[in-house]
Amino acid sequence: MRLYKAFALVGTSVLIASCASVLKYEKADQLKKNEEFDKAVEIVKPVETVTPEGEVQVTEVVPEVKQPAKATSAKKTSTAKTKESAKTSGSATVNKVSKSGTTKGGVVQTEPTLKVRQPELEDSEGFEGRRPLVDPFRVGEEVVHDVHYFKVSAGELRMRVNPFALVNNRKSYNFGIAIKTSSLFSRFYSVDDKVEIFSDYEDLVPRVFQLHVKESNQLREAKMLFDTEKNTATFWEKKVTKEHGEQEKRLEWEIPEYTQNVYSAIFYMRNFKWEVGKQYAFRVANDDENLVFSGEALRKEVLQTKLGPMKAIVIKPNIVLKGQFKPIGDNFIWLSDDDRKYVLRIESKIKIGTLVSEVVEIKPGK
C-alpha cells in the first residue's frame, strides 16, 4: 500500500508491501556525495552542547555582516537599498496621495505606504509582506503521528522544527520530517525515511531540501536547490534498487517566484488563517513540474485524539497543473484551530479502507 495521495503535497510516503529489512548496499555512502550541490550550497548548523545538568544548549548561528561595496553616489546607494529591501521582503510598496489633497507646510500629504503581498495568488491576511504577523513555529517543536490502516499501527510520522541554520549566509528555518514503519509492518516492508527542509526566514522560500531514503527495495539520496536569483530549480537523485541497480537523475527547470517544494508545503500552509469557506493557494514545484496547491477550509470541529479533544479546521487539498484542476481524491488535513496550526490528522481514502495519520504527541518548543 502507499500513503501517497494524502502526503503527495507534504512530501511524505509510506510503503507497505511484501519485502523485509532495509536494502543493503556496500557503496551506500557514495550516494550522499554530490559535488555540484556542495559547491552551490553552504549549510551552517548551530552547535549543540550538553551541560553537566543534562540540559541541551544551542549556540545560535548569526549571518555574517558583509561590508557593502562603496557607492559612487548617494543616489545610487539609496536606489540599491530600496531594490534590495523590496527583494528581501517579497513586497511591493505603493505610495498614494490622500483623497483630500491637503498640504501642510507646502508638502502634499500622502496616505501611509501600502505593502502588496507577493505572489498575488496567496492570501494576504495575517501577513506583513512575506512574513506572518504571528510566527507559528518554535524551535524544538515536534508533532508525532501514528500512521494506521484498519486501526493497525503501520508506522510513525514525525514533523520537527530544528534550530535555525544558515544557508548561504541567510537565516533559515530547519524543518524535519521522518517516517518509520512499525516493527509489525517492517516484517513485510521496512521504511526509515528522513528529509531536511531549509526555508528562508525572510521570504519563507525553501532554498534546499535533502532526502534520505532507507527502504526494503531501495536506498535513495535526493537534493533540491531553488535558485531565487535565476528562478530555477535543480533536483539531484542517486538511488539503488533491487530491480534496476544503480540510477542517477538530474533535473533543472524554471520556476515562478515564491515557490514551495512538496516537503515544505506541509509547514508553509500553517502560516495561513484558514477561514471556513475560503480557498487558499500557493505554488509548488516538483519533478520538473510547477503546480499550484489549492485548499479549502471546509469546517471547524472538535477532533477526538489520544491527547484529548482538540479544536481543528478540516481542509480538503487539491492541485492545479498547467492551468487544469486536478482532484486528488478523498484526502483531508486537520490543522489545530489556533495560532500554531499543528497538523493533527491526515486522511486518505484508498481502494480498500482508509489510511490515517493522527497526532499522538505534541512538543510545543520554545
C-alpha positions as CSV (number, residue, x, y, z in Angstrom):
1,M,0.0,0.0,0.0
2,R,1.1,3.6,-0.4
3,L,0.1,6.5,1.8
4,Y,0.9,8.8,-1.1
5,K,-2.0,10.9,-2.3
6,A,-2.6,12.3,1.1
7,F,1.0,13.1,1.6
8,A,1.9,14.0,-2.0
9,L,1.8,17.7,-1.2
10,V,3.6,17.3,2.1
11,G,6.3,15.1,0.7
12,T,5.7,12.0,2.9
13,S,5.0,8.5,1.8
14,V,4.7,5.1,3.4
15,L,5.2,1.9,1.5
16,I,3.7,-1.3,2.9
17,A,4.4,-4.2,0.5
18,S,6.0,-7.6,0.5
19,C,9.7,-7.5,1.4
20,A,11.8,-7.5,4.5
21,S,14.6,-5.4,6.1
22,V,16.2,-2.3,4.7
23,L,18.2,-2.9,1.4
24,K,21.9,-3.5,2.0
25,Y,24.4,-1.8,-0.4
26,E,28.2,-1.7,0.1
27,K,28.6,1.7,-1.5
28,A,25.8,3.4,0.3
29,D,28.0,6.3,1.4
30,Q,28.7,7.3,-2.2
31,L,25.0,8.0,-2.8
32,K,25.3,11.0,-0.5
33,K,28.2,12.6,-2.4
34,N,27.2,15.5,-4.8
35,E,30.0,17.9,-5.7
36,E,27.7,20.2,-7.7
37,F,25.3,20.7,-4.8
38,D,28.2,21.1,-2.3
39,K,29.7,23.9,-4.4
40,A,26.4,25.8,-4.7
41,V,25.2,25.4,-1.1
42,E,26.8,26.1,2.3
43,I,24.7,25.0,5.3
44,V,25.9,26.0,8.8
45,K,24.0,24.5,11.7
46,P,24.3,25.6,15.3
47,V,26.4,23.7,17.8
48,E,24.6,21.8,20.5
49,T,26.2,21.1,23.8
50,V,25.0,19.2,26.9
51,T,25.5,20.9,30.3
52,P,26.5,18.8,33.4
53,E,22.8,19.1,34.4
54,G,21.8,17.3,31.2
55,E,20.4,20.4,29.5
56,V,20.9,20.9,25.8
57,Q,22.3,24.3,24.9
58,V,22.2,25.6,21.3
59,T,24.7,28.2,20.1
60,E,22.8,30.4,17.7
61,V,24.3,31.0,14.2
62,V,24.3,34.6,13.0
63,P,24.7,35.7,9.4
64,E,28.0,37.3,8.6
65,V,27.6,41.0,8.0
66,K,29.3,41.8,4.8
67,Q,30.5,45.4,4.1
68,P,28.6,46.9,1.1
69,A,30.5,47.9,-1.9
70,K,31.4,51.6,-2.0
71,A,28.7,53.5,-3.8
72,T,29.6,56.1,-6.5
73,S,26.9,58.4,-5.3
74,A,24.4,58.8,-2.5
75,K,21.6,58.5,-5.0
76,K,22.8,55.1,-6.3
77,T,23.2,53.8,-2.8
78,S,19.7,54.8,-1.9
79,T,18.3,53.1,-5.1
80,A,20.2,49.9,-4.4
81,K,18.9,49.7,-0.9
82,T,15.4,50.2,-2.0
83,K,15.6,47.4,-4.5
84,E,17.3,45.1,-2.1
85,S,14.7,45.8,0.6
86,A,11.8,45.0,-1.8
87,K,13.6,41.8,-3.0
88,T,14.3,40.6,0.6
89,S,10.8,41.3,1.9
90,G,9.0,40.0,-1.1
91,S,6.7,43.0,-1.0
92,A,5.9,45.9,-3.3
93,T,5.4,49.3,-1.8
94,V,2.9,51.8,-3.3
95,N,2.5,55.4,-2.3
96,K,-0.9,57.0,-2.8
97,V,-1.8,60.7,-2.5
98,S,-4.6,61.3,0.0
99,K,-8.1,62.0,-1.3
100,S,-8.3,65.3,0.5
101,G,-5.2,66.6,-1.4
102,T,-4.4,68.8,1.5
103,T,-1.0,70.3,2.0
104,K,1.0,71.0,5.1
105,G,4.0,73.3,5.0
106,G,3.8,73.2,1.2
107,V,4.1,69.4,1.1
108,V,1.3,67.2,-0.3
109,Q,0.1,64.8,2.4
110,T,0.1,61.1,1.4
111,E,-1.5,58.0,2.7
112,P,0.7,55.5,4.6
113,T,2.8,53.2,2.4
114,L,0.8,50.1,1.4
115,K,2.5,46.7,1.1
116,V,1.2,44.4,-1.5
117,R,1.9,40.7,-0.8
118,Q,3.6,38.7,-3.5
119,P,2.6,36.5,-5.2
120,E,-0.9,37.8,-5.5
121,L,-2.5,34.3,-5.7
122,E,-1.6,33.9,-2.0
123,D,-4.0,35.2,0.7
124,S,-2.5,38.2,2.5
125,E,-4.5,38.2,5.7
126,G,-2.2,37.8,8.7
127,F,1.0,38.8,6.8
128,E,3.3,41.8,6.6
129,G,4.8,41.4,3.2
130,R,6.2,37.8,3.1
131,R,6.4,37.4,6.9
132,P,3.4,36.2,9.0
133,L,2.4,38.5,11.8
134,V,2.3,35.6,14.2
135,D,5.0,33.0,13.5
136,P,3.5,29.5,14.1
137,F,6.9,27.8,14.5
138,R,9.0,27.3,17.7
139,V,12.5,25.8,17.8
140,G,12.2,22.3,19.4
141,E,8.6,21.8,18.3
142,E,7.8,18.2,17.4
143,V,4.5,16.7,16.3
144,V,4.3,12.9,16.3
145,H,1.7,10.9,14.4
146,D,0.6,7.3,14.5
147,V,0.0,6.1,10.9
148,H,-2.6,3.3,10.8
149,Y,-4.6,1.2,8.4
150,F,-7.7,-0.6,9.5
151,K,-6.8,0.5,13.1
152,V,-3.5,-1.3,12.9
153,S,-0.4,0.8,13.5
154,A,1.7,0.9,10.3
155,G,4.3,3.4,11.4
156,E,5.2,6.7,12.9
157,L,5.5,10.2,11.3
158,R,7.5,13.0,13.0
159,M,7.5,16.6,12.0
160,R,10.0,18.8,13.7
161,V,11.3,22.4,13.9
162,N,15.0,22.3,14.4
163,P,17.2,25.3,15.5
164,F,17.8,27.9,12.8
165,A,20.6,27.3,10.4
166,L,22.4,29.5,7.8
167,V,22.0,28.6,4.1
168,N,24.5,30.6,2.0
169,N,24.7,33.1,4.9
170,R,20.9,33.6,5.2
171,K,19.0,32.8,8.4
172,S,16.8,29.8,7.6
173,Y,14.2,27.6,9.3
174,N,15.3,24.0,9.5
175,F,12.3,21.7,9.3
176,G,12.4,17.9,9.5
177,I,10.1,15.1,8.5
178,A,10.7,11.5,9.4
179,I,8.7,8.4,8.9
180,K,9.4,4.9,10.0
181,T,7.4,1.7,9.8
182,S,6.3,-0.1,13.0
183,S,8.0,-3.4,13.9
184,L,5.0,-5.3,12.7
185,F,4.9,-3.8,9.2
186,S,8.7,-3.8,9.0
187,R,8.5,-7.6,8.7
188,F,6.8,-7.0,5.3
189,Y,8.3,-3.7,4.2
190,S,10.8,-1.6,6.1
191,V,10.8,2.2,5.8
192,D,13.1,4.7,7.5
193,D,13.0,7.9,5.6
194,K,14.1,11.4,6.6
195,V,14.0,14.8,4.9
196,E,15.5,18.2,6.0
197,I,14.0,21.4,4.6
198,F,15.7,24.7,4.8
199,S,13.3,27.7,4.3
200,D,14.5,31.3,4.2
201,Y,13.4,33.2,7.3
202,E,12.6,36.4,5.4
203,D,10.7,35.2,2.3
204,L,9.7,31.7,3.5
205,V,11.0,30.2,0.3
206,P,12.6,26.7,0.7
207,R,16.0,27.1,-0.8
208,V,17.1,23.5,-0.1
209,F,15.9,20.0,0.9
210,Q,17.9,16.8,1.5
211,L,16.1,13.5,1.4
212,H,17.4,10.2,2.8
213,V,15.5,7.1,2.0
214,K,16.2,3.6,3.5
215,E,13.7,1.0,2.5
216,S,13.4,-2.7,1.7
217,N,13.7,-2.3,-2.0
218,Q,15.7,0.9,-2.4
219,L,18.3,3.3,-0.9
220,R,18.0,6.9,-2.2
221,E,19.6,10.3,-1.7
222,A,18.0,13.3,-3.2
223,K,18.7,17.0,-3.0
224,M,16.9,20.1,-4.4
225,L,18.0,23.7,-4.7
226,F,15.9,26.7,-5.5
227,D,18.0,29.5,-7.1
228,T,15.9,32.6,-6.4
229,E,18.2,34.8,-8.5
230,K,17.7,32.7,-11.7
231,N,14.3,31.4,-10.7
232,T,15.3,27.8,-11.4
233,A,15.0,24.5,-9.5
234,T,17.7,21.8,-9.7
235,F,17.0,18.3,-8.4
236,W,19.6,15.6,-8.0
237,E,18.9,11.9,-7.2
238,K,21.1,8.9,-6.7
239,K,19.5,5.6,-5.8
240,V,20.0,1.8,-5.9
241,T,17.1,-0.6,-6.2
242,K,16.8,-4.4,-6.2
243,E,15.2,-4.3,-9.6
244,H,17.3,-1.8,-11.5
245,G,20.5,-1.4,-9.6
246,E,22.3,2.0,-9.5
247,Q,20.5,5.0,-11.1
248,E,21.1,8.8,-11.2
249,K,18.9,11.7,-12.2
250,R,19.4,15.4,-12.6
251,L,16.5,17.8,-13.4
252,E,16.6,21.6,-13.9
253,W,13.7,23.8,-14.8
254,E,12.3,27.3,-14.4
255,I,10.1,28.0,-11.5
256,P,7.9,31.0,-10.6
257,E,8.9,33.2,-7.7
258,Y,8.0,32.2,-4.1
259,T,7.5,28.5,-4.9
260,Q,7.4,25.8,-2.3
261,N,8.5,22.2,-2.6
262,V,6.4,19.2,-1.7
263,Y,8.1,18.8,1.7
264,S,8.0,22.5,2.7
265,A,4.3,22.7,1.8
266,I,3.1,21.0,5.0
267,F,4.9,23.6,7.0
268,Y,4.1,26.6,4.8
269,M,0.3,26.0,4.9
270,R,0.4,26.6,8.6
271,N,1.1,30.3,8.0
272,F,-2.4,31.0,6.7
273,K,-5.6,31.8,8.6
274,W,-7.8,29.0,7.1
275,E,-11.2,30.6,7.5
276,V,-14.1,28.3,6.8
277,G,-15.4,28.5,3.2
278,K,-12.3,30.2,1.9
279,Q,-9.9,29.0,-0.7
280,Y,-6.1,29.2,-0.2
281,A,-3.4,28.7,-2.7
282,F,0.4,28.7,-3.2
283,R,2.9,27.5,-5.8
284,V,4.7,24.1,-5.5
285,A,7.5,22.8,-7.7
286,N,8.2,19.1,-8.0
287,D,9.7,16.6,-10.5
288,D,10.1,19.1,-13.4
289,E,6.6,20.5,-12.9
290,N,5.1,23.7,-11.5
291,L,1.9,23.1,-9.6
292,V,-0.5,25.2,-7.5
293,F,-1.7,23.8,-4.2
294,S,-5.3,24.7,-3.6
295,G,-7.0,24.1,-0.3
296,E,-10.5,24.9,1.1
297,A,-11.3,25.1,4.8
298,L,-14.4,23.0,4.9
299,R,-15.5,23.3,8.6
300,K,-14.4,23.5,12.2
301,E,-14.8,20.6,14.5
302,V,-13.6,19.1,17.7
303,L,-11.2,16.2,16.9
304,Q,-11.0,13.3,19.3
305,T,-7.3,12.4,19.7
306,K,-5.1,10.4,22.2
307,L,-4.2,13.8,23.6
308,G,-7.9,14.6,24.3
309,P,-10.4,16.7,22.3
310,M,-8.7,19.3,20.1
311,K,-10.3,22.2,18.1
312,A,-9.5,21.7,14.5
313,I,-10.0,23.1,11.0
314,V,-10.7,20.5,8.2
315,I,-9.0,21.2,4.9
316,K,-9.5,19.5,1.5
317,P,-6.4,19.8,-0.7
318,N,-6.3,19.8,-4.5
319,I,-3.8,20.8,-7.1
320,V,-3.8,22.8,-10.3
321,L,-1.4,21.6,-13.1
322,K,-0.8,23.6,-16.2
323,G,-4.0,25.6,-15.5
324,Q,-6.1,22.4,-15.1
325,F,-7.8,21.5,-11.8
326,K,-6.6,18.0,-10.8
327,P,-8.6,16.5,-7.9
328,I,-6.6,14.1,-5.8
329,G,-9.4,12.1,-4.3
330,D,-10.9,12.0,-0.8
331,N,-7.9,13.4,1.1
332,F,-8.3,15.7,4.1
333,I,-6.0,17.5,6.5
334,W,-6.8,18.7,10.0
335,L,-5.0,21.7,11.4
336,S,-5.3,22.9,15.0
337,D,-7.6,25.9,15.3
338,D,-5.1,28.2,17.0
339,D,-2.1,30.3,16.1
340,R,0.2,27.3,15.8
341,K,-1.8,25.4,13.2
342,Y,-0.3,22.0,14.1
343,V,-1.0,19.2,11.7
344,L,-3.3,16.9,13.7
345,R,-4.6,14.4,11.2
346,I,-4.1,13.4,7.6
347,E,-6.6,11.0,6.0
348,S,-6.6,9.3,2.6
349,K,-9.3,7.0,1.3
350,I,-7.9,4.3,-1.0
351,K,-9.5,1.4,-2.9
352,I,-9.8,-0.7,0.3
353,G,-10.2,1.2,3.5
354,T,-8.6,4.5,4.7
355,L,-5.1,5.3,5.7
356,V,-4.9,7.7,8.6
357,S,-2.0,9.6,10.2
358,E,-3.1,11.1,13.6
359,V,-1.4,13.0,16.3
360,V,-0.3,11.2,19.5
361,E,2.2,13.7,20.9
362,I,3.0,17.4,20.6
363,K,6.1,19.2,22.0
364,P,5.4,22.9,21.5
365,G,9.0,24.0,21.5
366,K,10.3,27.4,22.8
